[in-house]
Amino acid sequence: MLKRLLLIINPTSGRGMIKDYLLLIIKELSLAGYEVVVYPTKSKNDATNKMKEAKSYDLIVASGGDGTLNEVITGLIKANANTPIAYIPTGTTNDFATTLGIPKNIPRAVKLCTEGKIAPIDIGQFDERYFTYVAAFGAFTDVAYETPQPRKNMLGGLAYLIEGLLKLPAIQSYKCRITYSGGVIEGDYIFGMISNSDSVAGIKNAFGNHADLSDGLFEVTLIRAPKNLLDIHRILTDFLNTTYDPEYVVTLKTDRITVESEQDVKWTLDGEDGGVLKSVHIRSLQHRVQICCPKL
Ligand SMILES: Nc1ncnc2c1ncn2[C@@H]1O[C@H](COP(=O)(O)OP(=O)(O)OP(=O)(O)O)[C@@H](O)[C@H]1O
């Protein structure tokens, strides 16, 4: 009997290039012994809803950007399913594909769907929501979903950084109390990132934190509020040189973290809008998803 495969495609992600490869993808997956069901997403959260059927498939293949992969994984967890997931990155930045070592070349990514190895990865739980590689607040983070899609398509990964730099004069800080497995810290921060990835917003190892995707731990980076222009200059220079002064940049690892603030804090999850919250509990779901990656 043929194995069943659900191919979820976001036709709007990236530059819409997936349309040119659709036949090739279906042919390759069929030749590998799968009966392929193709599902083009029609709106936001459509991929999550479709994943209610996840248990009746042997493999799920997600094609789109980081937002699509997030929706597919969210649907898998909500359906309490463990079906392995393979990923064809066709988004703008494809941060998580970079971390997983999945090629951006579509034919090569398709081959990997059937020839790669299935490995467990950790997923972040953010209150009742989930993220695959990053939850972040503060400077730069609103950029990902405020940048219009045509502009993202035109500029690719650089779009986020440029938009962020343009916003620096209006930088806002958040007075936060942060509770994690190693203790409690308090301070004024302009940026916070809880991640499980080597690439965020198209920038590799931005804070020198190397991620182990299955150790049950997040890499946390917090940037303290600069007091003057000289501080801003130092932070940006550190950022460009990848050398960090602990006075400005705090890095730590933890399996759980609570971020509380008296102010409304605007979050992003995997580059999409994460809502405005005064308090959030984040924990790592170790080995929650089986994902297809390159063999070492
Ligand atoms: N048919 C559709 N029309 C409009 N939006 C859609 C449709 N299908 C899915 N979406 C939404 O498109 C959004 C962006 O998708 P995705 O992140 O995969 O692409 P991207 O932004 O190009 O890539 P990246 O996140 O890697 O930069 C997601 O929030 C998803 O819900």
Ligand as a Chemical Component Dictionary entry (heavy atoms), coordinates in Angstrom:
data_LIG
# 
_chem_comp.id                   LIG 
_chem_comp.type                 NON-POLYMER 
_chem_comp.pdbx_formal_charge   0 
_chem_comp.three_letter_code    LIG 
# 
loop_
_chem_comp_atom.comp_id 
_chem_comp_atom.atom_id 
_chem_comp_atom.alt_atom_id 
_chem_comp_atom.type_symbol 
_chem_comp_atom.charge 
_chem_comp_atom.model_Cartn_x 
_chem_comp_atom.model_Cartn_y 
_chem_comp_atom.model_Cartn_z 
_chem_comp_atom.pdbx_ordinal 
LIG N1  N1  N 0 -3.246 32.132 0.539 1  
LIG C1  C1  C 0 -2.728 32.978 1.428 2  
LIG N2  N2  N 0 -2.897 34.311 1.288 3  
LIG C2  C2  C 0 -2.345 35.199 2.143 4  
LIG N3  N3  N 0 -1.561 34.832 3.202 5  
LIG C3  C3  C 0 -1.352 33.520 3.389 6  
LIG C4  C4  C 0 -1.916 32.523 2.514 7  
LIG N4  N4  N 0 -1.513 31.314 2.955 8  
LIG C5  C5  C 0 -0.749 31.530 4.062 9  
LIG N5  N5  N 0 -0.649 32.846 4.339 10 
LIG C6  C6  C 0 0.115  33.526 5.406 11 
LIG O1  O1  O 0 1.338  34.047 4.863 12 
LIG C7  C7  C 0 2.164  34.416 5.963 13 
LIG C8  C8  C 0 3.642  34.463 5.588 14 
LIG O2  O2  O 0 4.076  33.207 5.266 15 
LIG P1  P1  P 0 5.598  32.725 5.384 16 
LIG O3  O3  O 0 6.232  33.190 6.629 17 
LIG O4  O4  O 0 5.588  31.274 5.135 18 
LIG O5  O5  O 0 6.293  33.433 4.132 19 
LIG P2  P2  P 0 7.338  34.613 4.054 20 
LIG O6  O6  O 0 6.910  35.746 4.958 21 
LIG O7  O7  O 0 7.526  34.929 2.621 22 
LIG O8  O8  O 0 8.667  33.917 4.561 23 
LIG P3  P3  P 0 9.646  34.172 5.801 24 
LIG O9  O9  O 0 8.839  34.077 7.057 25 
LIG O10 O10 O 0 10.682 33.071 5.691 26 
LIG O11 O11 O 0 10.234 35.523 5.603 27 
LIG C9  C9  C 0 1.797  33.428 7.073 28 
LIG O12 O12 O 0 1.373  34.167 8.194 29 
LIG C10 C10 C 0 0.610  32.633 6.501 30 
LIG O13 O13 O 0 -0.408 32.460 7.442 31 
# 
loop_
_chem_comp_bond.comp_id 
_chem_comp_bond.atom_id_1 
_chem_comp_bond.atom_id_2 
_chem_comp_bond.value_order 
_chem_comp_bond.pdbx_ordinal 
LIG N1  C1  SING 1  
LIG C1  N2  SING 2  
LIG C1  C4  DOUB 3  
LIG N2  C2  DOUB 4  
LIG C2  N3  SING 5  
LIG N3  C3  DOUB 6  
LIG C3  C4  SING 7  
LIG C3  N5  SING 8  
LIG C4  N4  SING 9  
LIG N4  C5  DOUB 10 
LIG C5  N5  SING 11 
LIG N5  C6  SING 12 
LIG C6  O1  SING 13 
LIG C6  C10 SING 14 
LIG O1  C7  SING 15 
LIG C7  C8  SING 16 
LIG C7  C9  SING 17 
LIG C8  O2  SING 18 
LIG O2  P1  SING 19 
LIG P1  O3  DOUB 20 
LIG P1  O4  SING 21 
LIG P1  O5  SING 22 
LIG O5  P2  SING 23 
LIG P2  O6  DOUB 24 
LIG P2  O7  SING 25 
LIG P2  O8  SING 26 
LIG O8  P3  SING 27 
LIG P3  O9  DOUB 28 
LIG P3  O10 SING 29 
LIG P3  O11 SING 30 
LIG C9  O12 SING 31 
LIG C9  C10 SING 32 
LIG C10 O13 SING 33 
# 
